[in-house]
Amino acid sequence: MIRRPPRCLLTDRQIEILRYRRQGMTFRQIAGIIHTTASNAGMVDVSARKKIQQAKEALEFFRTLESHPLCTLKAGTSLIDAVCLIFLKADKTGIPVPVSPASLFNWISAEHPDRIQDQVIQDDIEIYLRDNGELFSDRTYSRSG
């Protein structure tokens, strides 16, 4: 029997297939267990993953409503200058950012690998600040966009 929250967005079948996939099973193996075709198992998997991604994006967007636009990291800005700008702008809000400059540098790099080349920002990046000091960017809630 599948345990799931009462108002879960996923069906029992979707949860079942996702669990089998996490165990490393192929769609053909799953199909044999749940008495369907491999193609159907694959479609159910894709549908479940799409729902999960949409839920993540909706949650992140909702979280932006609880935040303040902090700054725009403009194309052509070095990552080092971007980190300094974020701390400067956050300081002006009076909301402390509880991360080190090195951690912030690494976060921007990891969050936007396609927007950074040779430690220089190639496309503008919007940075937001929550009241608790947590930072996030436009990429945080628009990964599939």
Buried (B, 14 or more C-beta within 10 A) or exposed (E): EEEBEEEBEBBEBBBBBBEBBEEEBEBEBBBEEBEBEBEBBBBBBEBBBEBBEEEBBEEBEEBBEEBEEBBBBEEEBBBEBBBBBBBEBBEEEEBEBEBEEEEBBBBBEEBBEEBBEEEBBBEEBBBBBBEEEBBBBBBBBEEEE
